Amino acid sequence: MNFYDLEAKTLQGKTIPMRAYKGKTVVVVNTASKCGLTPQYEGLEALYEKYRDQGLEILGFPCNQFGNQEPGSADDIEAFCQVNYGVSFTMFDKVDVNGSQTHPIFKYLKSELSGLLGSKIKWNFTKFLIDKNGKPIKRYAPITKPQKMEASIKRLL
């Protein structure tokens, strides 16, 4: 199995196969609207605006597993992201990133790049950088600001 074998549903309910991102540099991030790290949406959007024409895709996956910080519906999440942060990158349906209901994308990414707590994701805004061939390259901690990923993203574009 690889990244391109997987798929996910957007907030609007459309299924997107990850193979749609072949040839692109991808950042996958689990997000939350009511988290101390939520302002990272701003940095993620800035990276997306700066590099999308060069092949960067950012895929946001809302998750409510950490302190109930993403309790809203798909419509609530979409409105929050657009109104507060002008998010234009693709936002997917709410997922689990740990436990028995872990979304296959996060199951795969955690198996490829474990973190400080083993494969478990410890909080919102854990970020995974994937190269143009679908290979997971680097995992970033929740507290790592999006700007700190810029040099690595530029190298992969």
HELIX and SHEET records of a PDB file:
HELIX    1   1 PHE A    3  ASP A    5  5                                   3    
HELIX    2   2 MET A   18  TYR A   21  5                                   4    
HELIX    3   3 GLN A   40  TYR A   51  1                                  12    
HELIX    4   4 ARG A   52  GLN A   54  5                                   3    
HELIX    5   5 ALA A   74  TYR A   85  1                                  12    
HELIX    6   6 PRO A  104  GLU A  112  1                                   9    
HELIX    7   7 PRO A  146  MET A  149  5                                   4    
HELIX    8   8 GLU A  150  LEU A  156  1                                   7    
SHEET    1   A 2 GLU A   7  LYS A   9  0                                        
SHEET    2   A 2 THR A  15  PRO A  17 -1                                        
SHEET    1   B 5 THR A  90  MET A  91  0                                        
SHEET    2   B 5 LEU A  56  PRO A  62  1                                        
SHEET    3   B 5 THR A  25  THR A  31  1                                        
SHEET    4   B 5 LYS A 127  ILE A 130 -1                                        
SHEET    5   B 5 PRO A 136  TYR A 140 -1                                        
END                                                                             
